[in-house]
Amino acid sequence: VQLDDPSEMSMLAPQLLRQVDHDKLLVAQVGKQTSFAVISPSGKARDVLAKFQELGTVNGGGSPKIVTGNTDLAVADLIQVAEPLLRA
């Protein structure tokens, strides 16, 4: 997604949760930071966040259904880690 302000991710994620049936990862490059939201109707969002935190410095938190945060990790790295967890 394209965002002007990282706080927009926190507003977008709950709206998306009401619209989707499957787990989703949203990522946006905002300056030098990568903002993300994990939307998981199946309750895997915190599991994905824990895997992100294993890669490096990640700030974020939330519920089992939605986590949001930011990191200096590359978008591709987040996608690579999240994809197998969200498809399982």
QUISULGI-V332500 format. One record per residue. N is the residue number from 1. OMEGA is omega as a letter, one per 40 degrees, with the letter a starting at -180 (999 if undefined). BURIAL is # if it has 9 or more other C-alpha atoms within 8 Angstrom, else .. D_FIRST is the distance of its C-alpha to the first C-alpha in whole Angstrom. Layout:
N;OMEGA;BURIAL;D_FIRST
N;OMEGA;BURIAL;D_FIRST
This chain:
1;i;.;0
2;a;.;4
3;i;#;6
4;a;.;10
5;a;.;12
6;a;#;11
7;i;.;13
8;i;#;10
9;i;#;9
10;i;#;13
11;a;.;13
12;a;.;10
13;i;#;12
14;i;#;15
15;i;.;14
16;i;#;12
17;i;#;15
18;a;.;18
19;a;.;16
20;i;.;16
21;a;.;19
22;i;.;17
23;a;#;16
24;i;.;12
25;i;#;10
26;i;#;7
27;i;#;6
28;i;#;5
29;i;#;8
30;a;#;10
31;i;.;14
32;a;.;15
33;i;#;14
34;i;#;11
35;a;#;10
36;i;#;10
37;i;#;11
38;i;#;13
39;a;#;14
40;i;#;17
41;a;#;20
42;i;.;22
43;a;.;22
44;a;#;21
45;a;#;18
46;i;#;21
47;i;.;22
48;i;#;19
49;i;#;19
50;i;.;22
51;i;#;21
52;a;#;19
53;i;#;22
54;a;.;24
55;a;.;22
56;a;.;22
57;i;.;22
58;i;#;19
59;i;.;19
60;i;#;18
61;i;#;20
62;a;#;20
63;i;.;21
64;a;#;22
65;i;#;19
66;i;#;17
67;i;#;16
68;i;#;14
69;i;#;14
70;a;#;14
71;i;#;16
72;i;#;17
73;i;#;16
74;i;.;14
75;a;#;11
76;i;.;14
77;i;.;16
78;i;#;14
79;a;#;13
80;a;.;17
81;a;#;18
82;a;#;16
83;a;.;17
84;a;.;20
85;a;#;20
86;i;#;18
87;a;.;20
88;999;.;23
